[in-house]
Amino acid sequence: MGQLLTLVLVALIAWRLVMGHWPWQAQIAAHKRKLVAARRLLGVAPAATREQVLSAHRRRISTVHPDRGGSTTQVHETNEARDLLLAHLPHDRKEEA
């Protein structure tokens, strides 16, 4: 067990030396990039509230809907951006009751 732990530790240090960052940092950075892209797509600030996100989503959907000349891809991207941003809002305990 001790040898396995030592091997994992050496592998992690080697990763850090070769790649310049820890393995888990790449996932965190990618997730942050997705959040920034979602905010940019909907045009909301980082401190946007649930209502602001939903309002921005409705505005964008009204312009990119296939009935209005948009595409289903744009609708899916907009829905994914909304879902991602709503998932990262702090939950209000009053709403859950």
C-alpha positions as CSV (number, residue, x, y, z in Angstrom):
1,M,0.0,0.0,0.0
2,G,2.9,2.4,0.8
3,Q,4.5,1.7,-2.5
4,L,1.3,2.5,-4.4
5,L,0.9,5.7,-2.5
6,T,4.5,6.7,-3.2
7,L,4.0,5.8,-6.9
8,V,0.9,8.0,-7.1
9,L,2.7,10.9,-5.4
10,V,5.7,10.6,-7.8
11,A,3.3,10.5,-10.8
12,L,1.5,13.6,-9.5
13,I,4.8,15.5,-9.0
14,A,6.0,14.5,-12.5
15,W,2.7,15.7,-14.0
16,R,3.2,19.0,-12.2
17,L,6.7,19.4,-13.5
18,V,5.9,18.4,-17.1
19,M,2.5,20.1,-17.5
20,G,3.0,23.1,-15.3
21,H,-0.2,22.5,-13.3
22,W,-1.8,19.9,-11.1
23,P,-4.1,17.4,-13.0
24,W,-7.3,18.7,-11.3
25,Q,-6.5,22.3,-12.2
26,A,-7.3,21.7,-15.8
27,Q,-10.8,20.6,-15.0
28,I,-11.4,23.6,-12.8
29,A,-10.1,26.0,-15.5
30,A,-12.3,24.3,-18.1
31,H,-15.3,24.7,-15.9
32,K,-14.6,28.4,-15.3
33,R,-14.3,28.9,-19.1
34,K,-17.7,27.3,-19.5
35,L,-19.2,29.6,-17.0
36,V,-17.7,32.7,-18.6
37,A,-18.9,31.5,-22.0
38,A,-22.4,31.0,-20.7
39,R,-22.5,34.4,-19.1
40,R,-21.2,36.0,-22.4
41,L,-23.8,34.1,-24.4
42,L,-26.7,35.3,-22.3
43,G,-25.2,38.7,-21.6
44,V,-25.4,38.6,-17.8
45,A,-22.9,39.7,-15.1
46,P,-21.1,37.2,-12.8
47,A,-23.4,38.3,-10.0
48,A,-26.6,37.8,-12.0
49,T,-29.6,36.7,-10.0
50,R,-31.9,33.8,-11.0
51,E,-34.4,36.3,-12.4
52,Q,-31.8,38.0,-14.5
53,V,-30.6,34.7,-15.9
54,L,-34.1,33.6,-16.8
55,S,-34.9,37.0,-18.4
56,A,-31.7,36.9,-20.5
57,H,-32.6,33.4,-21.5
58,R,-36.1,34.4,-22.6
59,R,-34.7,37.3,-24.6
60,R,-32.1,35.1,-26.4
61,I,-34.6,32.3,-27.1
62,S,-37.0,34.8,-28.7
63,T,-34.3,35.7,-31.2
64,V,-32.6,32.3,-31.9
65,H,-35.8,30.1,-32.0
66,P,-36.1,28.2,-35.3
67,D,-39.5,29.9,-35.9
68,R,-37.7,33.2,-35.9
69,G,-34.9,32.2,-38.2
70,G,-32.5,30.7,-35.6
71,S,-31.5,27.1,-35.3
72,T,-32.0,24.2,-32.9
73,T,-28.3,24.3,-32.1
74,Q,-28.6,27.9,-30.9
75,V,-31.6,27.0,-28.8
76,H,-29.7,24.0,-27.2
77,E,-26.6,26.2,-26.5
78,T,-28.9,28.8,-24.9
79,N,-30.6,26.2,-22.7
80,E,-27.3,24.7,-21.7
81,A,-26.0,28.2,-20.7
82,R,-29.1,28.8,-18.6
83,D,-28.9,25.5,-16.9
84,L,-25.2,25.9,-16.1
85,L,-25.7,29.4,-14.7
86,L,-28.7,28.4,-12.6
87,A,-26.9,25.4,-11.2
88,H,-24.2,27.7,-9.9
89,L,-26.4,30.1,-8.1
90,P,-26.5,29.9,-4.3
91,H,-29.7,28.2,-3.2
92,D,-32.2,30.3,-1.2
93,R,-33.5,28.3,1.7
94,K,-36.8,30.2,1.6
95,E,-37.5,29.0,-1.9
96,E,-37.1,25.3,-0.9
97,A,-39.7,25.5,1.9
